[in-house]
Amino acid sequence: WAYANVNASNPGIFNKAADMVIAKDLFKTFTSQDISYIVWAYATAQEQHHQLFREMSHHVVRLGDLNSFLPEALSNIVWAYATADECHPKLFKKVADHIIALPNLRSFKPRHLSDIVWAYSSAGENHSRLFRRVAGHIATLDTLDEFIPQQLSNMVLAYTTANEAHALLFEKVADAVIKNQDGFTSQNVADLLQAYAIAGQIDQNLFTSLASTAAALVGECTSQNLANIAWAYAVSNVEAPSLFNDDFIQKCLEKENDFSIEHKSQLHQWNLWQEELQSNIRLPPSLGETCYQTFLSNAPTPMQDDIISELMAIGIQPKGETLTKNGYFLDALVEVDGNKIGIEINDSSHSAGGKATGSTILKHRQVANLEEISFVSVPYREWNKLGKDRSRKQ
């Protein structure tokens, strides 16, 4: 723990200590604090030892209960396993079940709550009851003043990544951020905005409030920060001239060679948003074209054959797999009474908690506003349930 705490690298010591613990089977001698400190140290020092993590996980799972584990130990353990990319579902389930069974979460500090949901989200260990319990607890707090910016942004991003929609939590965090933005970094702002946009939780007051803070931090933004912020505002459709100006464009040009495929696609959608707004601010032609071509190459593969056959059966001649001029793919395109209608298969990636995701919101709005094509969404799961019942499909 001491070596990890001062960021001192010494692989030999870490390997020797782990091997000794395993060889002498010392797990039963460890307290809950010992366990949390050990796995935290290996994760923090980035010292991999798969057998140690595996045996420690088995030991914790075999315990009759986790009543001796304080909130800090619980959060450190799941944080360590997620950070070290050690997959142990039974351990995560044991910890989650214990937290859910507690009478209340008042002993959990903001750091514990943030680290726990971050760990489950990052590890892909989605446990809906745990996320609901934590969200319910936070929603009842009088204030979130004790949460630092990174904890707030990590928390909402964790809920978004885990596809856990909890409107009251997002509202509570938004109110706290609108009230106080002291100490926010460009990463905090980008993560927070992206989380709300991805989840389709569009709080106009939040986006308006953060515009000036984001503008002041543009000089510190990474390429990822720039793209995420731009895309989030495009989804929200909240104008922010103080943010998106010549300084923002200049920063994008400085980072031009750093943008990933995903980020270039996001910038293309931001550029389309500026066209929607009839703004004078646009990406320079060369960067704009690069982002457009990247967006085309990154388009998803549609799943439209079955729907097309049913449309043809009722006398409608659709165009399948249509690429719009702005780079959006439609599963099918039909024309009825002179009106163009895009058909889209709505799978689980299009919504979260019954609400459209940011990507879906942005696509539908931009295709409607810029290309005059309305949308009809076909729920993928319900469509599959119909099986061979062609009459109901039609």
N, C-alpha and C positions, 0 to 999 in steps of 0.2 A: 504493500500500500504506500509506503514512504517513497519508494523509487518512482511509482506512478504519479504521486502527488507533486513531485518536483520535476516531473518530465525527464527523468534520468533513464536512459536506455541501457539495459544490461540483460540481453537475452539469456545469457548463461545462468544467471541467478533465477530468472523466472522459470526456465526449463527444469533446473535442478529442484526447485521448490515444488513444482507441480508433480514431478516424478516421485519425489519423496512422499508427498501426500497420498498419491495413488498406491505406491508400493506398501506403505505402512497402514493404509486404509484409515486415515485420520479423520474421515468425514464425521464420524459419530462424536468426536471430541469438540467439534466446532459449535460455537453459539451462532445464533441468527446473524449477529453483527459480523462475526468472523466470515461467514459465508458471503455476505453482501460485500464486505471489503475485498475479499479475495477475487471474486469475479469482476468487481468494479475495477480493481487494479489491472488485471490482465486486459480488460477491454480498453481502459484509458491509455495504457502503455502500448496498445496494439500488439500485444504478445499473444500469438495464437497457441492454443494448446487444446485441441479438440477433445482429447480424452478427459482432461480435467473438467471441462465444461459438461461433458456427457455424464461423468460420474457424479459431479456435484448436482446436476439436474435430477438424476435417479435418486440421490439421497433426499433431496427436498420433497420429491413426489412421494417417497415412501413414508415420510413423516405423517403421524396421525392427524395433525392440524398445524396451522401456522400462527397460532395465538401468541407465540413468543416473538414473532417478527413485527417490529415497529414499522410505521409507514416508510421511513427512510430506507430500511432494509429491503422492503418489498419493491420500492421504486428503483433502488440501485441494482437489484438483481435483474429485473426485466429490462432495465436500460442497458445493462452490461451484455445480456444475451442478444439484444437487438443490435447493439453497436458492434459486437464481435461477429455478427451474422451467424450465430449459433441457433439452429432450428431445433426447438424442443417443445412441441405443442402441449405435452402433458404438464410441463412446468408452468407454462403460461395459463393453462386452464386451472391448475391448482391455485395459482395466485389470484386469478380473476374471481374464481368461486369464493375464495376467502374474503376478498374485498366486498363482493356483493352481499355476503352474509353478515357483514358488520352492521350494527344498529345505526351507525352514522359515520360520516367521513370527516368529522370536525377536527380530528387529530392530524389530518393530512394537510401539509403546507402546500402553497401554490406550486413549488418546485416538484413536489411528489406527484401531484395531479397531472401536471404538464408532462413530466418524464414518463409516467405510466401510459397515458394515451399515446404519446409519441412512440413508445417502445412497441406497443401492440400494433400500431399502424405500420411502423417501419418493418416489423418482423412479419407482416402479413397475417398476424394472428387476430383476426377480426372476432370480437366477442361483444355482440350487440348489447347484452345486458350490462356489461361493464361500462360501455360507453354511455348507455342511458343513465346508469347510476351516477357516474361522474358528472355528466351534464346536468342532471337533476340537482345534485348538490351545489354546483357552481351557480345555477340559476337562482337558488334561494339565498345566496350570500348578499349581505347588505351592500357590499362594495367589492370591487376587484382592485382596489388601490395597492394591495400587497403583491400583485402580479407584476413582474417586470415585463417590458415589451417582448423579449424573446419567448417568454412563457406563453403570452397571449397568442403570438403568431404561430408558435409550434403547436399549440393546442388546437386552434381552428384548422390548421393545415392537416393535423393528424385526423381530425374528424372527416375532413374532405377526402383525404387519401383512403380512409377506411370505408368511404361511402356511407357514412353515418350522418344523417341529416337531423339536427336538433335545433330547431328555429330559436327556441328560448335561449340557448347557449350563445348562438351567433348574435342575437339581439343584445344580450348582456355584454358580450365582449365589444360589440360595436359602440354601445353607449360609453363604455370605459375608455375606449380609444378616442372617441370624439371629445371626451372630457379632458383627456391628458395625453399628449404625444411626446412628452419630454423623454429623452433617452432613446428614441427610436433610431435604428440604423437603416441604411438602404435595404439591407437584407430583411429586416423585420417588416418594413413597409411592403416590400415586394411579396414576401410570403403571405402576409395578411391579406393583401388585395387579391392575390392569386387564389387563396383559399375561398374567399367569398365568391369570386367569379366562377370558379370551377363548380362550386356547389349550387350555383344559381341563386345564392342568397344576396340579392342586389339591394343594398342599403344605400340609397342615394345620399343621405346625410353623411354617412361614413366616407364615401368616395369623394364627396365635396370637401369634407373636412381634411382629408389626407392629401389633397392636391398640393397645397402650399408646402407641406412637410416633404413630400416626394420631390417637389421642384428644388427645394433647398439641398436635397441629397443627391441630385443627378450626377454631380461631379464624382461621387464616391461609388456610383453604380457599376456593377459588373455587366457584361453582356447579357447574362441571364436575368439580372434585375431589370434592365431596361426593357427586355422583351416581355417579361412577366407583367410588369407594370402597365406597359402599353396595351397588352392583350386584355388585362383585367378591366381597364377603362373602356376598351372597345365593347366588351361584354356588357358592362354596366350602362353604357350609353350616357354617361355623365360627362358633359363637356368640361375640359380643364385647360383653358388657354394659358394659364400661368405655368403649367407643367409642360405642355406640348408646344414648344416654341423652337426658335432657331438653336437655342442651347441644347435642347434635347436631340435635335437632328444632328448637330455637330458631335455630340457624344456617341450617337449611333455610328457615325462615320469613323470615329476613332476606334470603335470596337468592331468594325465591319468584318474583320477576319476571324473574330472570336465567336461569332454567332453559330450555334449548332443548327441542325436541320429543323428541329422543333421551334427554335427561337426565330428562325427566318420565316417559318410558317405563321407564327404569331404576329410578326411585324407586317406580313402581307395583310392579315386581317385587320390590323390597326390602320394600315394605309387605306383599306376599303372603308373603314369607319370615317376617316377624314373625308373621303369622297361623299359618304352619306351626309356628313355635316356641311358639305360644300365649303370646307376649310381651305385656306391657302397654304397650310402646313402639310407637306407630303415628304416621303422619302425621296432622295435624289433618284433620277431615272435608272441609273445603273444598279443601285442597291435595291430599288423597288422591283426591277425586273428579275434580279437574282432571287429575291424573296418569293416572287410569284412563281417562278419555275420550280423552286423548292417545294412550295405548297402543292403544286400539281403532282410532283413525284411522291409526295407523302400522303396522297389521298387514300382513304380506306377502300377496300374492295367491297362493292355492294352485293347484297344477297337478294336478288330480285326476280329470279326465274319463275317461281311459283306464282307470284303476284301478277306478273305479266301475262301468264297463261290464263288466269282468271279474268283479267281485264279484257283480253281478246275474246273470251267466251261470251261476254255480255255486250260485244259489239264495239268496244273501245280499242283503238289502235295506239298503244303507247310506244314511246321511244324508250328503249332500255338503256341503262347505264349512261346517263347523259352528263356531260361535263359542261357546266355553265361557263360563260366568258370570264368570270372572275375566279374560276378554279375550284368551284364546289361540285362534288359528285352527287347526283340524284339517282336513286334506285330505279326510278322510271319517271317519265314526263308525259302527261296527257294534256289535250286541249279540249275544253268543254265550253261551248257557246262563246268561243273566242277568248276564253280565259285559260292561261297556262297554269297547270297544277302539278307540283312535284310530289311524287310518292316516296315516302321514306319509311323504311322498316325501323321501328323504334325498339331497339334491344336495350339491355340493362345499362349500357354505357351512356344512354341518352337521358337518363333521369336518376335522381337520388331522393329517396323519401317522398316519391310522388311529384317532385318538382323537376322541371327540365334543367339539365346541367348548363353551365356557361357556354360550352361548345355548341349545344343545340340551340340555345337562345340566340347566339351570335349568327349562326348559319341561317336560321329561319328569317331573322330580321334583315340580314344583308341581302339574301336572295330575293326577299319580297321588296325591299326598298330600291335596290340597284338593278334588279332584273325583272321585276313585276311578275314574279312567280309565287303563288301561294302554296301552302303545304297541306298534305294530308298524311298523318302518321298512322302506320299500321303496327299495333303492338305485337312484337315478335313472339312473345310467350303465348299470348292468346291465340294468335294465328296458328301456331304449332299445335295447340290443344284441339283445334278443329279437325286435325288429321285429314281424312279424305271427304269430309263433309263440304262438298263444293258449293252447294246451295247457300250455306251460311257464309262461306268465304266471299261469294259474289255479292 
